[in-house]
Amino acid sequence: MILCGYTGGYTELGGGESFLQKIRNDVDYKRLTPAVQKKGPKFKREKDILIADMDSGITGIALLERISERFRQNEYRNNAAAIIVMDDTDCKLRDKQRKYEKAVKDFESRIKEINPEIQIIFFLADPEIEMWFYYDSANIFNNNVMLIKELNKFYTDYKKSGWKYNSSKDSCLQKYSKLFAKILEKHEISYYKKNNGSDYLRKTFPAVIANQDNEIGKAVAILKELTPLQLMR
């Protein structure tokens, strides 16, 4: 069994487990965050599920603290083979003061104090989850040549100027997700995180992201290497 903490957003809530299932489909993934509430007793559709106010939009250091808190209270804390953190980091990995990096080390220490044998796996989207959609754009957008060409140019320009951390906003200097949505709009494709993000993430292949992002490659490898014995704990 693996415990999972996701960003407090609908993209990760709706698509995170499907993404992980493409790496290992023999695993029981149990969600720690975000907590959800349901619209009435007869909910059936994804849009009928709402993220609880306490977890809505939670990310970064606050997410690590929330996952740690839920882990301490979870009945499977001593038996889980791994804990996964999937976060839309909003350029926090680019913070020169390394506040997030320090928080990650503190988080790992707190988790290991409770369960020394557990594996801690980070799927951190840098700068935002939409970068994963760009990496797998040929698949997601059915080889739309003109769109992919424009996304490629945008990626090159963004690396030069926008892919930086803004400490006053605790976010990216330029929001990749907003610029990404504007490009799709030019091609008559509507993109809203709440409505479309989870669909895109469900379509995304982890192996493609791993080839573009070394840290995701490491996370994929760790998840694949978990033994049946570890997963049966």
Secondary structure, DSSP 8 states (H G I E B T S, - for coil): -EEEEE-SSHHHHHHHHHHHHTT-SSS-EEEEES-EEESSTT--SGGGEEE-TTTTT--HHHHHHHHHHHHHH-TTTTT-SEEEEEEE-TTGGG-TT-HHHHHHHHHHHHHHHH-TT-EEEEEEESS-THHHHHHTHHHHTTT-HHHHHHHHHHHHHHHHHT-SEETTTTEESS-HHHHHHHHHHHTT----IIIIIHHHHHH--HHHHHHH-HHHHHHHHHHHH--HHHHT-
